[in-house]
Amino acid sequence: MSKKVVITGGNRGVGFALVSKFLAEGFLVMVTTRTGEIAIQHPNLEVVQLDVTSAASIHTAVSEIKEKFKTINFLINNAGVGLDLDQNHPEIDVVKATFETNVFGLLNFTESCLDLIVDGGTIYNISSVMGMLNRDKIVPNATAYRMSKSALNMYTKTLSARLEVRNISVNSIHPGWVKTDMGGDDADITPEFSAQRIFELYLKKLPTGTFWAAENQIQLNW
């Protein structure tokens, strides 16, 4: 029986590439987008509308996932925003909006899906090295984005400890500096390359509660 993966924020960039990759690998894929639409048609693909900042939208989406998939083998929390990447001075409204998607929305959606994830399943939280606290030099920009990814990494750690009893692996994944709307044209790698490397990490069955760089397949030090 084909494994089932849920990918949030799959209408473009790394998310879109992940959808294409997992379909090519024979997975049943449920992708969430804000519009409920995606520019792919495939017999193994289901699309559900989701706004992670809306509790009502999360409830409806999870109900639809449960109805169509019953269970999930793999959840990839890819949906996220970078609203202040070019800003050096944090603005409280931007910080709040960033956390609504990257932290509160992700947490609410994940917690709502936990009963659907099979024992021995996997959760990947797409994070960033910009959220690491032990980097030698921190550029004074993107305060909201950096803070949100640091908070996400701590959620990965606490959730992994909680789900060990069910043998569910929870990991933070840095997808690389990717040529997307967020990463820009000067980025190092394509979304397709990033998706390939994330898939390879999945095959490695990473130890739970760890942080990995997809591009280089190396474990990061939070």
N, C-alpha and C positions, 0 to 999 in steps of 0.2 A: 504494500500500500504506500502511495506517495506521501511524503512528509508535507506538513502544512506550515507555511511561514506567513506572518503578518508583518507588513512593512509600512510604517507611517511616513507621510510626506513623500509619496512616490511619484509625483507628477513631473519632476524635473531633477536634474543634477544627479547626485549619487543615489538618491532614492529611486529614480527612474532606471538607472543602470543596474541597481540591485534587483529590481523587478524583472528586467530582461534576463539577468544572469540566473536567477533562481528558476525562472520558467524554462530556460535552456537546460537546466540541470534536472528537470523533471519534477520540481516541487509544485504543489498546489499553492497559489499565491493569492493572498488577500491584501490589497493595497488601499491605503486611505489617502484621500486628497480633500482639500477644502471644498472643491466643486463636485466631488463624486464622479469625476471623469478623468480619463487618462488616454494618451494617444497610442495605446496598444490594444490589440484584440487577440485573445488567445483562449482556447477552451478551458485551460487550467487557471484562468485569471478571474478573480472577483474584485469589484471596486466598491468601496463604501465611502460615503461622505463623512468627514470628520473635521471638526474644529476643536483642537485640544484645549482651547481656552474656555470652552462651553461645557459645563457639566451635563446639560441636556443632550448635547451632541455626542458626548462620550457615552452616555447611557444608551442612546439609540444605536450608535455604531457597534458597541460591544454586544448588544442584543442581536444585531444582524450577523456579526461574526459567529456568535454562538449558534444561531439558527442554521447558518450555511456550512460552518466548519466543525461544529461540536467541540473539537479540541484543537490546540495549537502545539506544534513542536518547537517553533522558533519565533520569537518576537524581536523585531529590529525597530527600536525607537530612533528613527531618523529625522522626524519632523523637528525643525528648529529655526530660529531667527538670529540674525546678527544685525541689530539695529544701530549699533554705535561703533562699528569697526573703524571708522575714520575720525572718531571723536576722542579728544584728549581729556575732556572734562565731563564727568558723569552728570546726567540730568535725571532726576528722580522718576519722571514719567517714563523715560526710556528704560530705566532699570526695572520698573514695575512691569512694563510690557514685555520685556525680555524674559523675566522670571515667569510670567504667566504662561508662556509657551515652553521655554526650555526646562523649567523645573516643575512648577505646579501642574501644568497640563500633562507633562510626561508622567509625573508621579500618579496623578489621578487616573490616567488611562491604563498605566501598567497595573496598578492595584486592582482596577476593575477587570483586568484580564487574567489575574493570577489563577482563578479557579478553572480557567480554560486550558492553561498550560500543563502539559502532561508531565508526570514525574520523570526526571531525566532530561527535561527540555532545556532550552537555552534562551537567554535574554541578552541582547546586545544594546547598549546605550551608546549612540554615536556622540562622542565627546570631542575634545580638542586638546592639544598640548598647550593651548593658550590658557587652559584652566589649571595647569600644573603649578604647584607652590614652590617647587625646588629648582626652578630654572635659574641659571646663572644671571641672566639679565631679563628684566621685564620691561617691555616697551610701554610707555604710559598712555596707551589708547585702549579702547574697547573694554572699559571697566565693567559694564553690565554683562557683556558677553563672557568675559573671563570669569567673573563671579558666578555666573549661571553654570558654567561648565565645571567649576570647582564644586559647586553644590551638587551637580549631577554625579560627579565622581564619588562623593560621600554617600549618595543614595545607592550607587552601585555596591559600595562596601557594605552598607547596613542591610540591603536587600539580599545580597549574597549570603550573609550570615544567617538571615532568617529562613532562606529557602534551602539551606544545606540539607535539612531533614528530608526534603523531597528530591534531593540530588539534581536540583535545577541550577545550572551554571549561569552566573550573572557577570558580565564584563563590560567595561568601558572600552570603546574603540576609537582611536584617532584615525580618520579616513585618509589623512594626508592633506597636503595643500593642493586642492583640486580645482580644475578649470570649470568653475560654476559661476552663477550670478554672485554668490557670496565670495568665492575665492578669487575671481577675476581672471583675466586672460594671461597674466604673468605667472600663474600657478604652475607647479611642477608636473602634475599628472592629470590624466583624463578621468572622468567619472567611471568609464568602463574598466580602466586599470584598477582603480580603487575598489570597485565592486568585485573584481576578480580576486584581489588580495583579501578582502573581507571574507569571501567565500572560502578561500584557502584556510583562513584562521578558523572558520567554523569546522572544517574537516579535522583540524588539529585537536579539537575538544579541549579548549583552554581550561586551566584551573580556575575555579570560580573566584570572584572578587579581585580580579587582576585587570590591568590597564595595558592595552597593546596598540602599537603603531602598525596599521595595516600594510603600508607601503613596504616597510623593512622587515615585517614579521618579528618585531622585537618587543619584549615586555618593557613598559615604561615605569618609572618610579614616582608616580602620582605627582 
